Amino acid sequence: MKEIRTRIAPSPTGMMHLGTARTAIYCWAVARHFGGKFLLRIEDTDQVRSTKEAVQVILDGMKWLNLDYDEGPVYQMDRLARYQEVVDQMLADGRAYYCYATPEELDEMREKQKALGLKPRYDGRWRPENCVGKPIPEGVKPVVRFRNPDEGAVTWNDAVYGPITVQNSELDDLIIMRNGIPTYNFAVVVDDWDMKVSHVIRGADHINNTPRQINIYRALGAEVPVFAHLPLICGQDGQKLSKRHGTVSVLEYEKQGYLPEAIFNYLARLGWGHGNMEKFSRDELAKVFDLSDCSRASARIDWKKLDWLNQQYMKEADDQRLAELTAPRIEARGGKVEGGPSLVEVCALLKSRSATLEKLADAALFFYREPNPDSEAAKASLENGGREALALFGKKLAELPENASSDDVYHVIQAVMTELGCPMKVLATPLRVVVCAADRTPQIDKTLCLIGLKNVCRRIEEGLAKF
């Protein structure tokens, strides 16, 4: 069996968006499913818009999603001599030709075609048979055009959309090189040919490019790969995903506190399905992935579902890892992690209640800064028996050793409720408001143990004196 080789080939002209990330996941999954190779190519021929920073964003995004590639990154700008070599061969045998038409000429040509109700397309004016004896204009730097077949049709069996046919009469002689730089449609063919790419998996917005590229493959005598085009990702309103829908950059999800395995899982499921699989690992995806299971309909982002999925991964995540990821977020909020309660234990206590790392940091913050209770809320919490309950709790808590367990603390809570004949909320509310200065807390006995019993007693004394 021929080796399966897939590639992801982003342009470093901005962020690595969700569509690129999903395509990369599918390319990775196809390669891993068949035991093949997954390649990374950086299509950096747009020298005006391509930046080193954008290249780094691509590399960082691939690393964050744990998309391990077997070859690359290959940079197109390192392959200019190869593109020129192929162009020279095509010029020599008539598969390509120089075109000296100026931009002004081409604009005029298109306007005339539009006026006649025709589809604007290059008219072949510099094809060799059309310019016999025509003088080459001075001062015009030519482009190189591919000589597209005039007759017949291009048909391919798309791995997602099925058979697609385009008539050659709908295509014109596209530019393949300008000022020594290859154009997109030409460079990708040469690259995929040289890199022995067996499956070209990309967005459906490239369908119009495919017949042009297939004709170039055939002109070069190269084997045509399998093409698979993926429907676009849309916002919840059904419109193409854009900044107005919120986050579209992969690394923004890292900033927002999502785990990479959750984003990987969510994007893989966005437009692909296998039975009842909703939550799955990378290895599970690679085992069952098939392009035929991809939907032909655009996928819609569902932020609530993403939050739910991320929370499932948060619950299962290693506490030490969560602590390492959450610590800088707490510090950024003004908390001081060093010298505070064990963040590993805090994460273990809070993770099942937190949909993202950002929300986990919010929930954990009160453990790592001195409380500053709202004065009105604190006074209100001490009314109707709250002051007496908090004072008695502080007295009994001070009798416990510092290493007392949460069960010991719970028994003290029970003892206060029994002695004063009060319900839980009479004591729990001042503990939350005065001691923790938090809108809500996890299990109060475990929370107090993490804060430290001496700290709790001190905060109770200060709170009773202040409020």
C-alpha positions as CSV (number, residue, x, y, z in Angstrom):
1,M,0.0,0.0,0.0
2,K,1.2,3.5,-0.9
3,E,2.4,5.5,2.1
4,I,-0.3,8.0,3.3
5,R,1.2,11.5,3.6
6,T,-0.8,14.5,4.7
7,R,0.2,18.1,5.3
8,I,-1.0,21.3,6.9
9,A,0.2,24.3,5.1
10,P,-0.8,27.6,6.8
11,S,0.3,31.1,5.6
12,P,2.1,33.1,8.3
13,T,0.0,36.2,7.7
14,G,-1.9,36.4,11.0
15,M,-3.3,34.2,13.7
16,M,-3.7,30.4,13.5
17,H,-7.5,30.3,13.4
18,L,-9.9,27.5,14.3
19,G,-10.4,26.4,10.7
20,T,-6.7,25.8,10.2
21,A,-6.4,24.0,13.6
22,R,-9.3,21.7,12.7
23,T,-7.8,20.9,9.3
24,A,-4.5,20.2,11.0
25,I,-6.2,17.8,13.4
26,Y,-7.9,15.9,10.5
27,C,-4.6,15.8,8.5
28,W,-2.9,14.4,11.7
29,A,-5.7,11.9,12.3
30,V,-5.6,10.5,8.7
31,A,-1.8,10.1,8.8
32,R,-1.9,8.4,12.2
33,H,-4.9,6.2,11.3
34,F,-2.9,4.7,8.4
35,G,0.5,4.8,10.0
36,G,1.7,7.4,7.6
37,K,3.4,10.8,7.8
38,F,2.1,14.2,8.8
39,L,4.0,17.2,7.4
40,L,4.1,20.9,8.3
41,R,4.7,23.5,5.5
42,I,4.8,27.2,6.0
43,E,3.5,29.0,2.9
44,D,5.4,32.3,3.3
45,T,5.6,33.6,-0.3
46,D,3.4,36.6,0.6
47,Q,6.4,38.7,1.6
48,V,4.2,41.8,2.3
49,R,2.0,40.1,4.9
50,S,4.1,37.1,6.2
51,T,5.9,37.7,9.5
52,K,8.3,35.8,11.8
53,E,5.8,36.5,14.6
54,A,3.0,34.8,12.7
55,V,5.3,31.8,11.9
56,Q,5.9,31.5,15.7
57,V,2.2,31.6,16.4
58,I,1.7,28.7,14.0
59,L,4.5,26.7,15.7
60,D,3.2,27.5,19.1
61,G,-0.3,26.6,18.2
62,M,0.8,23.2,16.8
63,K,2.8,22.6,19.9
64,W,-0.1,23.6,22.3
65,L,-2.5,21.2,20.5
66,N,0.2,18.5,20.6
67,L,0.0,18.0,16.9
68,D,3.3,16.3,16.4
69,Y,4.5,16.4,12.7
70,D,6.9,14.0,11.2
71,E,8.6,16.3,8.7
72,G,9.0,20.1,8.5
73,P,8.5,22.8,8.9
74,V,9.3,23.4,5.3
75,Y,9.4,27.0,4.1
76,Q,8.4,27.9,0.6
77,M,10.8,30.8,0.4
78,D,13.6,28.3,0.8
79,R,12.4,26.5,-2.3
80,L,12.5,29.3,-4.9
81,A,15.2,27.6,-7.0
82,R,13.0,24.5,-7.2
83,Y,10.0,26.5,-8.4
84,Q,12.1,28.3,-11.0
85,E,13.5,24.9,-12.2
86,V,10.0,23.6,-12.8
87,V,8.9,26.8,-14.5
88,D,11.9,26.8,-16.8
89,Q,11.0,23.2,-17.9
90,M,7.4,24.2,-18.5
91,L,8.5,27.2,-20.6
92,A,10.8,25.1,-22.6
93,D,8.1,22.6,-23.7
94,G,5.2,25.0,-24.1
95,R,3.2,24.2,-20.9
96,A,3.8,27.8,-19.8
97,Y,4.5,31.1,-21.5
98,Y,5.5,34.7,-20.7
99,C,2.7,37.2,-20.6
100,Y,3.6,40.9,-21.0
101,A,0.1,42.3,-20.4
102,T,0.1,45.3,-18.1
103,P,-2.3,45.6,-15.2
104,E,-4.0,48.5,-17.0
105,E,-4.5,46.3,-20.1
106,L,-6.0,43.5,-18.0
107,D,-8.3,45.9,-16.2
108,E,-9.5,47.2,-19.6
109,M,-10.0,43.6,-20.8
110,R,-12.1,42.7,-17.8
111,E,-14.3,45.8,-18.1
112,K,-15.0,45.1,-21.7
113,Q,-15.9,41.5,-20.8
114,K,-18.2,42.7,-18.0
115,A,-19.9,45.1,-20.4
116,L,-20.7,42.2,-22.8
117,G,-22.1,40.2,-19.9
118,L,-19.1,37.8,-20.0
119,K,-17.3,36.2,-17.1
120,P,-14.0,38.1,-16.6
121,R,-11.1,35.9,-17.6
122,Y,-7.7,36.2,-19.2
123,D,-8.1,36.0,-23.0
124,G,-4.8,34.3,-23.9
125,R,-3.5,37.4,-25.7
126,W,0.1,36.4,-25.0
127,R,-0.2,32.7,-25.9
128,P,2.5,32.0,-28.5
129,E,0.0,31.3,-31.3
130,N,-1.8,34.6,-30.5
131,C,1.2,36.9,-30.5
132,V,3.2,35.9,-33.6
133,G,5.2,38.9,-34.7
134,K,3.9,41.0,-31.8
135,P,6.7,43.1,-30.4
136,I,7.6,42.7,-26.8
137,P,6.8,46.0,-25.0
138,E,9.7,47.8,-23.4
139,G,9.9,48.2,-19.6
140,V,7.3,45.5,-18.9
141,K,8.3,42.7,-16.6
142,P,6.5,39.6,-17.7
143,V,4.7,37.1,-15.6
144,V,4.6,33.4,-16.4
145,R,1.2,31.8,-17.1
146,F,0.2,28.2,-17.2
147,R,-1.3,27.0,-20.5
148,N,-4.6,25.5,-19.3
149,P,-6.3,22.9,-21.6
150,D,-8.9,24.5,-23.8
151,E,-11.2,21.5,-24.0
152,G,-12.5,18.7,-21.8
153,A,-13.2,18.8,-18.1
154,V,-11.6,18.2,-14.7
155,T,-13.3,15.6,-12.5
156,W,-12.2,14.4,-9.1
157,N,-13.9,12.3,-6.4
158,D,-13.7,14.6,-3.4
159,A,-13.3,12.5,-0.2
160,V,-16.0,14.7,1.5
161,Y,-18.2,16.1,-1.3
162,G,-18.0,13.2,-3.8
163,P,-17.6,13.7,-7.6
164,I,-17.0,17.3,-8.7
165,T,-16.6,18.3,-12.4
166,V,-15.5,21.6,-13.8
167,Q,-15.2,22.4,-17.5
168,N,-11.8,23.6,-18.7
169,S,-13.7,26.4,-20.6
170,E,-14.4,27.8,-17.2
171,L,-10.7,28.1,-16.4
172,D,-8.2,30.5,-17.8
173,D,-4.4,30.6,-18.0
174,L,-3.5,31.4,-14.4
175,I,-0.3,33.2,-13.4
176,I,2.2,30.7,-11.9
177,M,5.1,33.0,-11.3
178,R,5.6,36.8,-10.8
179,N,8.9,38.5,-10.2
180,G,10.5,35.1,-9.4
181,I,7.9,34.3,-6.7
182,P,5.5,31.4,-7.4
183,T,1.8,32.0,-7.0
184,Y,-0.2,29.9,-4.5
185,N,-1.8,27.5,-7.1
186,F,1.6,26.6,-8.6
187,A,3.7,26.4,-5.5
188,V,1.4,24.0,-3.6
189,V,1.4,21.6,-6.6
190,V,5.2,21.5,-6.8
191,D,5.4,21.2,-3.0
192,D,2.9,18.4,-2.7
193,W,4.4,16.6,-5.7
194,D,7.9,16.8,-4.2
195,M,6.8,15.9,-0.7
196,K,4.7,13.0,-2.0
197,V,1.6,14.2,-0.4
198,S,-1.1,11.6,-0.9
199,H,-4.1,13.5,0.6
200,V,-4.7,17.2,0.3
201,I,-7.2,18.1,3.1
202,R,-8.2,21.7,3.3
203,G,-11.2,24.1,3.6
204,A,-14.0,24.1,1.1
205,D,-13.0,27.7,0.1
206,H,-10.3,26.0,-2.0
207,I,-12.6,23.9,-4.2
208,N,-12.3,26.5,-6.9
209,N,-8.5,26.1,-6.9
210,T,-8.6,22.3,-7.2
211,P,-9.3,22.0,-11.0
212,R,-6.6,24.4,-11.8
213,Q,-4.2,22.5,-9.6
214,I,-5.2,19.2,-11.1
215,N,-4.4,20.5,-14.6
216,I,-0.9,21.5,-13.4
217,Y,-0.4,18.1,-11.8
218,R,-1.3,16.5,-15.1
219,A,0.9,18.9,-17.1
220,L,3.8,17.9,-14.9
221,G,3.1,14.2,-15.2
222,A,2.6,14.0,-11.5
223,E,0.2,11.8,-9.6
224,V,-2.9,13.6,-8.5
225,P,-3.5,13.3,-4.7
226,V,-6.8,12.6,-3.0
227,F,-8.6,15.9,-2.3
228,A,-10.9,16.4,0.7
229,H,-12.6,19.7,1.2
230,L,-14.0,20.6,4.6
231,P,-17.0,22.9,5.1
232,L,-16.3,26.1,6.9
233,I,-16.8,26.7,10.6
234,C,-19.6,29.2,11.3
235,G,-20.8,31.1,14.3
236,Q,-24.0,30.2,16.1
237,D,-25.8,32.6,13.7
238,G,-24.8,30.4,10.8
239,Q,-22.5,33.1,9.3
240,K,-18.8,32.5,8.6
241,L,-16.8,32.6,11.8
242,S,-15.2,36.0,12.3
243,K,-13.9,38.2,15.1
244,R,-17.4,39.4,15.8
245,H,-18.3,35.9,17.0
246,G,-15.6,36.1,19.6
247,T,-12.4,34.2,19.7
248,V,-11.2,32.7,16.4
249,S,-7.5,32.3,17.2
250,V,-6.4,29.0,18.7
251,L,-3.9,30.5,21.2
252,E,-6.6,32.9,22.4
253,Y,-8.3,29.8,23.9
254,E,-5.2,29.1,25.9
255,K,-5.4,32.6,27.3
256,Q,-9.0,32.1,28.1
257,G,-8.1,29.0,30.2
258,Y,-9.2,26.1,28.0
259,L,-7.2,22.9,28.0
260,P,-5.6,21.9,24.7
261,E,-7.0,18.4,24.8
262,A,-10.5,19.9,25.1
263,I,-10.0,22.2,22.2
264,F,-8.5,19.2,20.2
265,N,-11.5,17.1,21.0
266,Y,-14.0,19.9,20.3
267,L,-12.6,20.9,17.0
268,A,-12.3,17.2,15.9
269,R,-16.0,16.7,16.6
270,L,-16.9,20.0,14.8
271,G,-18.0,18.6,11.5
272,W,-17.1,15.0,12.0
273,G,-18.8,12.2,13.9
274,H,-18.4,8.5,14.7
275,G,-21.3,6.8,16.4
276,N,-22.0,8.3,19.8
277,M,-18.4,9.5,20.4
278,E,-18.4,12.9,22.0
279,K,-15.4,12.8,24.3
280,F,-12.3,11.0,23.1
281,S,-8.6,11.0,23.3
282,R,-6.1,11.7,20.4
283,D,-5.4,8.0,20.1
284,E,-9.1,7.1,20.0
285,L,-9.6,9.7,17.2
286,A,-6.7,8.3,15.2
287,K,-8.1,4.8,15.5
288,V,-11.5,5.5,14.0
289,F,-11.1,8.6,11.9
290,D,-12.3,8.5,8.3
291,L,-12.9,11.4,6.0
292,S,-16.1,9.9,4.8
293,D,-17.6,10.6,8.2
294,C,-17.1,14.4,7.7
295,S,-20.3,16.4,7.2
296,R,-20.9,18.4,4.0
297,A,-22.7,21.0,6.0
298,S,-21.0,23.9,7.8
299,A,-20.4,23.3,11.4
300,R,-21.6,25.8,14.0
301,I,-19.7,26.8,17.1
302,D,-21.5,26.0,20.4
303,W,-19.7,27.8,23.2
304,K,-21.8,26.2,25.9
305,K,-20.9,22.8,24.6
306,L,-17.2,23.7,24.5
307,D,-17.4,24.9,28.2
308,W,-19.1,21.6,29.2
309,L,-16.4,19.6,27.4
310,N,-13.6,21.6,28.9
311,Q,-15.1,21.1,32.4
312,Q,-15.1,17.3,31.8
313,Y,-11.4,17.5,31.1
314,M,-10.8,19.8,34.0
315,K,-12.3,17.2,36.4
316,E,-10.0,14.5,35.0
317,A,-6.9,16.7,34.9
318,D,-3.9,16.0,37.1
319,D,-4.0,18.4,40.1
320,Q,-0.3,19.2,39.9
321,R,-0.6,20.2,36.2
322,L,-3.7,22.4,37.0
323,A,-1.7,24.1,39.7
324,E,1.1,24.9,37.4
325,L,-1.3,26.3,34.8
326,T,-3.3,28.2,37.3
327,A,-0.6,29.8,39.4
328,P,0.3,32.6,36.9
329,R,-3.3,33.4,36.5
330,I,-3.8,33.9,40.2
331,E,-0.6,36.0,40.4
332,A,-2.0,38.1,37.5
333,R,-5.1,38.8,39.6
334,G,-3.0,40.1,42.5
335,G,-2.8,36.9,44.5
336,K,0.4,35.6,46.1
337,V,0.7,31.8,45.6
338,E,4.1,31.3,47.3
339,G,3.7,30.9,51.0
340,G,-0.1,30.3,50.6
341,P,-2.1,27.0,50.8
342,S,-1.1,24.1,48.6
343,L,-2.3,25.1,45.2
344,V,-2.4,21.4,44.2
345,E,-4.9,20.8,47.0
346,V,-6.9,23.9,46.2
347,C,-7.2,22.8,42.5
348,A,-8.3,19.4,43.6
349,L,-11.0,21.0,45.7
350,L,-12.2,23.5,43.0
351,K,-11.6,21.9,39.7
352,S,-15.0,20.1,39.4
353,R,-16.7,23.4,39.8
354,S,-14.6,25.3,37.2
355,A,-15.2,25.3,33.5
356,T,-11.9,26.9,32.6
357,L,-8.5,27.7,34.1
358,E,-9.6,31.3,34.3
359,K,-12.6,30.4,36.3
360,L,-10.5,28.2,38.5
361,A,-8.1,31.1,39.1
362,D,-11.1,33.3,40.0
363,A,-12.4,30.7,42.5
364,A,-9.0,30.1,44.0
365,L,-8.0,33.8,44.4
366,F,-9.4,34.2,47.9
367,F,-7.0,31.6,49.2
368,Y,-4.0,33.8,48.1
369,R,-4.8,37.3,49.3
370,E,-5.9,38.8,52.5
371,P,-9.6,39.2,52.8
372,N,-11.2,42.5,52.3
373,P,-14.9,41.9,53.1
374,D,-17.6,44.3,51.9
375,S,-18.5,46.3,55.0
376,E,-22.2,46.2,54.5
377,A,-22.3,42.5,53.6
378,A,-20.1,41.6,56.6
379,K,-22.3,43.5,59.1
380,A,-25.4,41.9,57.6
381,S,-23.8,38.4,58.0
382,L,-23.2,39.0,61.7
383,E,-26.9,39.9,62.4
384,N,-29.5,37.5,63.7
385,G,-27.1,35.3,65.6
386,G,-24.2,35.4,63.2
387,R,-21.9,37.3,65.5
388,E,-22.5,34.8,68.4
389,A,-22.1,31.8,66.1
390,L,-18.8,33.1,64.6
391,A,-17.4,34.0,68.0
392,L,-18.2,30.6,69.5
393,F,-16.8,28.9,66.4
394,G,-13.6,30.9,66.7
395,K,-13.2,29.9,70.4
396,K,-13.8,26.2,69.7
397,L,-11.6,26.2,66.6
398,A,-8.7,27.7,68.5
399,E,-8.7,24.6,70.7
400,L,-7.9,22.3,67.7
401,P,-4.3,21.5,66.7
402,E,-3.1,23.3,63.5
403,N,-3.0,20.0,61.6
404,A,-6.6,19.2,62.5
405,S,-8.6,17.5,59.7
406,S,-11.6,18.8,57.8
407,D,-13.7,16.2,59.8
408,D,-12.5,17.9,63.0
409,V,-13.5,21.3,61.7
410,Y,-16.9,19.9,60.6
411,H,-17.5,18.6,64.1
412,V,-16.8,22.1,65.5
413,I,-19.4,23.5,63.1
414,Q,-21.9,20.9,64.3
415,A,-21.1,21.7,67.9
416,V,-21.8,25.4,67.4
417,M,-25.1,24.7,65.7
418,T,-26.1,22.4,68.5
419,E,-25.1,24.7,71.3
420,L,-26.8,27.7,69.8
421,G,-29.7,25.9,68.2
422,C,-29.1,27.7,64.9
423,P,-29.2,26.5,61.3
424,M,-26.1,26.1,59.2
425,K,-26.4,29.3,57.3
426,V,-26.2,31.4,60.5
427,L,-22.6,30.3,60.8
428,A,-21.7,29.5,57.2
429,T,-22.6,33.0,55.9
430,P,-20.2,35.0,58.2
431,L,-17.5,32.3,57.5
432,R,-17.9,33.0,53.8
433,V,-18.2,36.7,54.0
434,V,-16.0,37.7,56.9
435,V,-13.3,35.0,56.9
436,C,-13.1,34.3,53.1
437,A,-14.4,37.5,51.6
438,A,-15.8,35.4,48.8
439,D,-19.1,35.3,46.9
440,R,-19.1,31.5,47.3
441,T,-16.8,28.9,48.7
442,P,-16.4,25.1,48.2
443,Q,-16.9,22.8,51.1
444,I,-16.4,25.1,54.1
445,D,-14.6,22.7,56.4
446,K,-12.0,21.8,53.7
447,T,-11.7,25.5,52.7
448,L,-10.9,26.5,56.3
449,C,-8.3,23.8,56.6
450,L,-6.6,25.0,53.4
451,I,-6.6,28.6,54.7
452,G,-5.0,27.4,57.9
453,L,-6.7,27.3,61.3
454,K,-4.5,30.0,62.8
455,N,-5.3,32.3,59.9
456,V,-9.0,31.6,60.3
457,C,-8.9,32.4,64.0
458,R,-7.0,35.6,63.3
459,R,-9.5,36.6,60.6
460,I,-12.4,35.9,62.9
461,E,-11.0,38.1,65.7
462,E,-10.2,40.9,63.2
463,G,-13.7,40.6,61.6
464,L,-15.6,40.7,64.9
465,A,-13.6,43.7,66.0
466,K,-14.0,45.6,62.8
467,F,-17.7,44.8,62.0
